[in-house]
Every structure is written in C-alpha cells, then in structure tokens.
Amino acid sequence: MINEIRFNKIRYDNKGRVCLVYDEILSDDKVNEYSIKCTDVPRDEFKQSLAALKIHVVNICEIPKKQAERLEIRGVSLSWKHGIMGAVITALKTLEHSNAPLILNTPHLPETSYSEEGEMSCLSSKCLENIRTLMEEARRYLEGDRAQINLFFPGVEGEVETTEKDLEFIGKHNEKAKITTHTKS
C-alpha cells in the first residue's frame, strides 16, 4: 500500500511509456519525491481517462469541437498551492500541412479560486472528475495494476477453467506449488 501521494505530472508518451512524477507525503509532513518512466502497458481505463480530457482541451482552448478527434492527450501537469489543485493539460493536434503535430497546453486553471475576492476561471466539475479519475488510474498503475498480458494463446480472452486433471499434473511436477482454486456457483 502506498502512503498519501500527490501527483505533479501524469503522461503517456509516444514511446508507450507511462511517466509519473509524484510526491509521497509521509506522516511527519516530510515529502519524498519520485519520478518513474515505465514501459509496462497501462490498463485501458488509464488510456480512456486521458482521452476523456479531449473535450476539456477543446473548451478551455476555445477551438471548434470537431477538432477534438484530431487531438491526442499526452498528459496533465498538476500543481498544489494552499491545498488547491491546478492543472495544465497537454495535447497534440495533427495538422494537415505539417509532418509534426501542434503542441497544445491549456492555460493553468485551479479547481477553485485561490482567493475569495478574485474572480478567475476554474476547471469545470466534469474536468475535475476526469482528472481525479486519471489520478486514480495513475495510483493503480503505481500499485502494479496494469494491462493484463495474455499468458495463454492469441485470441483467448476471459476466464480459463482449470480442471482437476490440470491440478494433478501441476501438483506432481511442483510439490511446492500453492494453488488456490475458485469454484463457480
């Protein structure tokens, strides 16, 4: 189990790496800073939570909604000031007349105003919900919950039933194996 963590950056780059920068808040108010780049494939929910931010980039950057399909969300940079989270979303937009994409960074927006007096733009409640989902997916990634690789045969998905014969074979060939079986009702 991981202590309280505060993400500063969550990215999924073009090399298939998950990049996470985060602080671990210890019980004595000390902070450990960590940065990881890992090629383990994230869960589909991680990728979907990034993609869910497309509409927010469109809204924040005031670009036509039809442009959302040309966006690829690469990540979110998060800041923490007075206990208030702020975010910048980074996206790539394919261009018709260029080999390189346009890099879009939204303006930094907080979840709520930093002061009671000042009027400022803030992240929408739906955007906040999507960012929190992404943070939860990043936390799951840190805890080792990643895309499941197929250990069986290509095209085989779902549960595979283990028979008594399989268990006898395994038991004979590995006396130290501890096997837990689950039966379906």
C-alpha positions in Angstrom: 0.0 0.0 0.0 1.3 3.4 -0.9 1.2 6.4 1.5 -0.7 9.5 0.6 0.6 10.7 -2.8 0.2 13.9 -4.7 0.8 13.7 -8.5 2.7 16.5 -10.2 2.7 15.0 -13.7 1.0 12.1 -15.5 2.0 11.4 -19.1 1.7 8.6 -21.6 4.3 9.3 -24.4 4.7 8.3 -28.0 7.2 5.6 -27.0 4.5 3.8 -25.0 5.9 4.9 -21.6 3.9 5.9 -18.6 5.7 8.8 -16.9 4.7 9.7 -13.4 6.1 12.4 -11.2 4.7 12.5 -7.7 5.3 13.3 -4.0 4.8 10.8 -1.2 3.5 12.6 1.8 4.9 11.0 5.0 3.2 11.0 8.4 5.7 13.6 9.8 4.9 16.1 7.0 8.1 15.2 5.1 7.9 14.6 1.4 9.7 12.1 -0.8 9.8 13.0 -4.5 9.6 10.3 -7.1 9.7 10.1 -10.9 9.2 6.9 -12.9 9.2 6.1 -16.6 7.9 2.6 -17.3 7.1 0.7 -20.5 4.5 -1.6 -18.8 1.3 -1.1 -20.7 -1.3 0.7 -18.6 -4.9 -0.5 -18.2 -7.3 0.6 -20.9 -9.1 2.7 -18.2 -5.8 4.7 -17.9 -5.8 5.5 -21.6 -9.5 6.2 -21.6 -9.2 8.6 -18.7 -6.6 10.5 -20.7 -8.8 10.6 -23.8 -11.7 11.9 -21.8 -9.8 15.1 -21.4 -10.0 16.0 -25.1 -13.3 17.8 -24.8 -11.9 19.9 -22.0 -8.9 21.0 -24.1 -11.4 22.0 -26.8 -13.4 24.0 -24.3 -10.5 25.6 -22.5 -8.6 26.5 -25.6 -11.7 27.6 -27.4 -11.2 25.6 -30.5 -14.0 24.0 -32.6 -15.5 20.9 -31.1 -15.0 18.9 -34.3 -11.2 19.3 -33.8 -11.4 17.0 -30.7 -11.0 14.0 -33.0 -7.6 15.3 -34.1 -6.3 15.6 -30.5 -4.2 13.2 -28.6 -3.9 13.9 -24.9 -0.4 13.3 -23.7 -0.6 14.3 -20.1 -1.5 16.5 -17.3 0.8 18.7 -15.1 -0.6 19.4 -11.7 0.3 22.0 -9.1 -0.7 22.3 -5.5 -1.0 25.7 -3.8 -2.7 26.2 -0.5 -4.2 22.8 -0.8 -5.8 23.7 -4.2 -5.0 21.7 -7.2 -4.3 23.4 -10.5 -3.8 21.7 -13.9 -2.4 22.1 -17.4 -3.5 19.6 -20.0 -1.1 18.8 -22.8 -2.4 17.6 -26.2 -1.1 17.0 -29.7 -3.1 18.1 -32.7 -2.4 16.6 -36.1 -2.0 19.2 -38.8 -3.0 18.9 -42.5 0.1 20.6 -43.9 2.8 19.6 -41.5 4.7 16.4 -40.6 4.8 17.5 -36.9 1.8 18.0 -34.6 0.8 21.2 -32.9 1.5 21.0 -29.2 -1.3 22.5 -27.1 -1.0 23.3 -23.5 -4.1 24.6 -21.8 -3.8 27.6 -19.5 -3.2 26.7 -15.9 -6.6 26.5 -14.2 -7.2 25.8 -10.5 -10.0 23.6 -9.1 -11.3 26.6 -7.2 -10.2 30.2 -6.9 -7.0 30.8 -4.9 -8.6 33.7 -3.1 -12.2 34.6 -2.1 -12.0 38.0 -3.7 -10.6 37.3 -7.1 -12.7 36.2 -10.0 -10.8 33.7 -12.1 -11.6 30.8 -14.5 -11.5 27.4 -12.8 -11.7 23.8 -14.0 -15.2 22.6 -14.7 -16.6 20.0 -12.4 -16.6 17.4 -15.2 -12.9 18.2 -16.0 -12.1 17.8 -12.3 -13.9 14.5 -12.2 -11.9 13.3 -15.3 -8.6 14.5 -13.8 -9.4 12.7 -10.5 -10.2 9.5 -12.4 -6.8 9.8 -14.2 -5.1 10.3 -10.8 -6.8 7.2 -9.5 -5.7 5.2 -12.6 -2.1 6.5 -12.1 -2.2 5.4 -8.5 -3.4 1.9 -9.6 -0.5 1.8 -12.1 1.9 2.6 -9.2 0.4 -0.2 -7.2 1.1 -2.6 -10.1 -2.4 -2.7 -11.6 -1.6 -2.7 -15.3 -2.8 -4.2 -18.5 -3.1 -7.9 -18.2 -0.9 -9.7 -20.7 -2.3 -12.9 -22.3 -0.4 -15.8 -20.9 -2.3 -18.4 -22.9 -3.0 -18.3 -26.6 -3.5 -15.4 -29.0 -7.2 -14.6 -29.3 -8.1 -16.3 -26.0 -9.8 -13.9 -23.6 -11.7 -14.1 -20.4 -11.5 -16.8 -17.7 -9.9 -20.1 -18.4 -11.2 -23.0 -16.4 -8.7 -25.2 -14.6 -9.7 -28.9 -14.4 -8.8 -31.4 -11.7 -6.5 -33.1 -14.2 -4.6 -29.9 -14.6 -4.2 -29.5 -10.9 -3.0 -33.1 -10.5 -0.4 -32.5 -13.3 0.8 -29.3 -11.6 0.9 -31.0 -8.2 3.0 -33.9 -9.5 5.5 -31.6 -11.2 5.8 -29.0 -8.5 5.2 -30.3 -5.0 5.9 -26.8 -3.5 3.3 -25.1 -5.7 0.5 -23.5 -3.7 -2.6 -23.5 -5.8 -5.8 -21.7 -4.8 -8.9 -22.7 -6.7 -12.2 -21.0 -7.0 -15.4 -22.7 -8.0 -18.2 -21.1 -9.8 -21.7 -21.5 -8.3 
